[in-house]
Amino acid sequence: MSEDSFYQGRVAVITGGGRGFGKAFGTALAARGAQAVLVDIDGAVAEAAAEEIRRGGGKAIGLAGDVTDEARMAEVMTRAAALGGGIDILINNAGLHSDEYGQPIFKMGLVKVRRLFDVNVMGVVTCTIAAAEHMRGRAGASVVNIASSAGHMGGSAYGDTKLAVSGLTITFARELGPDGVRVNAISPGLMLTETIAAELPPETKARVKAMQLIGDDGKEEHIVDAMLFLTSPQASFVTGEVLRVTGGMAAGV
């Protein structure tokens, strides 16, 4: 079976799907014949991204939803499942990661720290539980969580949330394995997306790149390629794994 034919008619739900990695994931999957369901807290942004995919010939819808809202995520997954009799791919991509949430805990304060964990950790739990009933027994069904190299390095609440995501990946792989659903994660290093490039201080970029074994810049397409591998038949014997895509930065951690 070719890669493109594998994705034909499959339903893929991507949280944080209105921009960045999420939009890129939806675009790549739709280009291969999947029905992309882009979920974003900003519904207008999600629908704009979906419309862009449709203009390119793909199938996509945009839905508003906060990943911490249990009732709304149940509605979203039910609507997505109605498009193709179930859900084949869930990408837990939504997360808080801006400079605002990369500060020390004592500087952020309890309210922001709680919100960070609610979105980055409990959002993964909420969406996976909501989607699971629509994924069980679907041949080739898989979940991909987005972790971060910050989770391997320690020293920040953001990194701690992503370390939790890596742990949840193993737990859900164990719990959903008997139902034929694989669960893996991608742990990106420094990826110079438009947002990151705009807000990252040059000295931070230089420091991180000095830790890499590959001198090139990390790009959005590197993470898209990893997602396509983990959701494809080529990864049919891969579950409970965290794939580090860091240019070798994580090799010394």
C-alpha positions in Angstrom: 0.0 0.0 0.0 1.4 3.4 -1.0 1.6 6.2 1.6 -1.0 8.3 -0.2 -3.5 5.5 -0.6 -3.2 4.7 3.2 -4.4 8.1 4.1 -7.3 8.2 1.6 -10.6 8.7 3.4 -9.1 8.7 6.9 -10.2 11.2 9.5 -7.4 13.1 11.2 -8.1 15.5 14.2 -5.4 18.0 14.9 -5.6 20.2 18.0 -4.0 23.6 17.8 -4.7 23.2 14.1 -5.2 26.8 13.1 -1.5 27.7 12.8 2.1 26.5 13.1 2.7 22.8 13.3 -1.0 22.1 13.6 -1.8 23.8 10.3 1.2 22.1 8.6 0.1 18.7 9.9 -3.4 19.2 8.5 -2.1 20.4 5.2 0.2 17.4 4.8 -2.5 14.9 5.7 -5.1 16.5 3.5 -2.7 16.5 0.6 -2.5 12.7 1.0 -6.3 12.2 1.0 -7.2 12.5 4.6 -10.1 14.6 6.0 -8.4 17.1 8.3 -10.3 18.4 11.3 -8.5 21.4 12.6 -9.4 22.3 16.2 -8.3 25.6 17.7 -9.3 27.8 20.5 -9.7 30.5 17.9 -12.4 29.1 15.6 -12.0 31.8 12.9 -8.3 30.9 12.6 -9.1 27.2 12.4 -11.7 27.8 9.6 -9.3 30.1 7.7 -6.7 27.3 7.7 -9.3 24.8 6.6 -10.4 27.0 3.8 -6.8 27.3 2.6 -6.5 23.5 2.5 -9.8 23.3 0.6 -8.6 25.8 -1.9 -5.6 23.6 -2.5 -7.9 20.6 -3.3 -7.9 19.0 0.2 -10.7 18.1 2.6 -10.8 20.1 5.8 -13.0 21.7 8.4 -12.2 24.1 11.2 -13.8 23.8 14.6 -13.5 26.0 17.7 -12.6 24.4 20.9 -10.6 24.6 24.1 -8.8 21.3 24.7 -9.4 21.7 28.5 -13.2 21.7 27.9 -14.3 18.1 28.3 -17.8 18.6 26.9 -16.7 20.5 23.9 -13.9 18.0 23.0 -16.5 15.2 23.2 -18.7 17.2 20.7 -15.7 17.8 18.4 -14.7 14.2 18.3 -18.2 13.1 17.7 -18.5 15.5 14.8 -15.2 14.4 13.4 -16.1 10.7 13.6 -19.3 11.4 11.7 -17.2 12.4 8.7 -15.9 8.9 8.2 -17.4 6.5 10.7 -14.6 7.1 13.3 -11.3 8.8 13.9 -8.1 7.3 12.5 -5.5 9.9 13.6 -5.4 12.2 16.6 -2.6 14.7 16.9 -2.4 16.4 20.3 -0.6 19.5 19.2 -2.3 22.3 21.1 -0.1 23.8 23.8 1.1 27.0 25.5 4.7 27.7 24.6 5.2 31.4 24.1 7.7 33.5 26.0 4.9 34.3 28.5 4.8 30.7 29.6 8.5 30.1 29.5 9.2 32.1 32.6 10.3 30.8 36.0 7.4 29.5 38.2 7.8 32.2 40.8 7.5 34.8 38.1 4.5 33.3 36.3 2.6 32.7 39.5 0.1 29.9 40.3 -2.7 31.0 37.9 -0.5 30.9 34.8 1.3 27.7 35.9 -2.1 26.0 36.4 -3.2 27.1 33.0 0.0 25.8 31.5 -0.5 22.3 33.0 -4.2 22.4 32.2 -3.6 22.9 28.5 -0.3 21.1 27.9 -1.0 18.1 30.1 -4.7 17.7 30.8 -5.5 18.8 27.3 -3.8 15.7 26.0 -5.7 13.6 28.5 -9.0 15.2 27.7 -8.7 14.9 23.9 -7.3 11.3 24.0 -10.2 10.1 26.2 -12.7 11.9 24.0 -11.3 10.5 20.8 -10.5 6.9 22.0 -14.1 5.6 21.7 -14.1 6.6 18.0 -10.6 5.1 17.4 -10.8 1.6 18.9 -10.7 -1.1 16.4 -9.8 1.2 13.4 -7.0 -0.5 11.4 -3.9 1.7 11.6 -5.4 4.1 14.2 -2.8 6.2 16.0 -2.3 9.1 18.3 0.7 11.5 18.0 1.5 13.8 20.9 3.8 16.8 20.6 6.3 16.8 23.4 9.5 19.0 23.5 13.2 18.7 24.0 12.7 21.0 26.9 11.2 18.0 28.7 14.5 16.3 28.6 16.5 19.2 29.9 14.7 20.3 33.0 14.6 23.7 34.6 11.2 25.0 33.5 7.5 24.4 34.1 7.0 24.3 30.4 9.6 21.5 30.1 7.9 19.7 33.0 4.6 19.8 31.1 6.2 18.2 28.1 8.0 15.6 30.3 4.5 14.7 31.5 3.3 14.4 27.8 6.1 11.9 27.2 4.9 9.9 30.2 1.3 10.0 29.1 2.4 8.7 25.7 3.6 5.5 27.3 0.6 5.2 29.6 -1.9 5.7 26.7 0.1 3.3 24.5 -0.3 0.6 27.2 -4.0 1.3 27.7 -5.0 1.6 24.0 -2.7 -1.1 22.7 -5.3 -3.9 23.2 -7.7 -1.8 21.1 -5.3 -1.6 18.2 -4.4 2.1 18.7 -0.8 3.1 18.6 0.4 6.1 20.7 3.7 7.9 20.1 5.1 11.4 20.6 7.4 13.8 18.7 9.9 15.8 20.8 11.1 18.7 18.7 14.2 20.7 19.3 14.6 24.3 18.2 12.3 24.7 15.2 12.5 28.1 13.6 8.9 28.5 12.8 7.8 32.1 12.0 6.6 32.6 15.6 9.7 31.2 17.2 12.0 33.1 14.9 10.3 36.3 15.7 10.4 36.0 19.5 13.6 34.1 20.1 16.6 36.2 21.2 19.6 35.7 18.8 21.8 34.6 21.8 19.3 31.8 22.7 19.3 30.6 19.1 23.1 30.5 19.0 23.3 28.7 22.4 20.9 26.0 21.3 22.4 25.5 17.8 25.8 25.1 19.5 24.4 22.0 21.2 23.2 20.4 18.0 25.2 17.8 16.1 23.7 19.0 12.8 24.3 22.7 12.2 21.3 23.3 10.0 18.2 25.1 11.3 15.3 22.9 12.4 12.3 23.5 10.2 8.6 22.8 10.3 8.8 20.2 7.6 11.1 18.1 9.8 8.3 17.7 12.3 5.8 17.0 9.6 7.9 14.2 8.2 8.2 12.7 11.7 4.4 12.8 12.0 3.9 11.2 8.6 6.2 8.4 9.6 4.5 7.7 13.0 1.0 7.7 11.5 2.0 5.5 8.5 2.1 1.7 8.1 5.9 2.0 8.2 5.5 2.6 12.0 3.0 -0.3 12.5 5.3 -1.8 15.2 6.1 1.4 16.9 4.2 2.5 20.0 4.9 4.1 23.3 7.9 5.9 21.8 9.1 9.5 21.9 10.9 10.4 18.6 13.4 13.2 19.2 13.8 15.5 16.3 16.5 17.9 17.5 19.5 17.8 15.1 21.3 15.7 17.7 20.8 18.3 20.5 19.2 15.7 22.7 22.1 13.2 22.3 24.0 14.9 25.2 21.0 15.1 27.5 
